[in-house]
Amino acid sequence: MLEMLKKVLINFRDERNWKKHHNPKDLAISIVIEASELLEIFQWIPEKDLDNITRERKEEIEEEIADIMIYLIFLSDVVKIDIGNAVIKKMEKNLKRFPI
């Protein structure tokens, strides 16, 4: 599924000739900006209200998560990193670092 999503996003980007604007620095900045927008939804919300806020603002949360994922995929394309393999390698390290 990730590969299919990547193809769709890369095609979208390339049809608009946006790749020239996609360098690692600007994509990393964009990821942080979108993550900050996600965080802003929860800012100053007491823990007891988190479930309600998550339900009430689910669409906004979904959009910010999507924006973050889109920029991650664009960044991984530019720096030639397979996200799936990167996650597997990281989990292998985590299994050794945090045994049951």
Sequence and secondary structure as in RCSB ss.txt:
>XXXX:A:sequence
MLEMLKKVLINFRDERNWKKHHNPKDLAISIVIEASELLEIFQWIPEKDLDNITRERKEEIEEEIADIMIYLIFL
SDVVKIDIGNAVIKKMEKNLKRFPI
>XXXX:A:secstr
 HHHHHHHHHHHHHHTT GGG  HHHHHHHHHHHHHHHHHHHTT  GGGHHHHHHHTHHHHHHHHHHHHHHHHHH
HHHTT  HHHHHHHHHHHHHHHS  
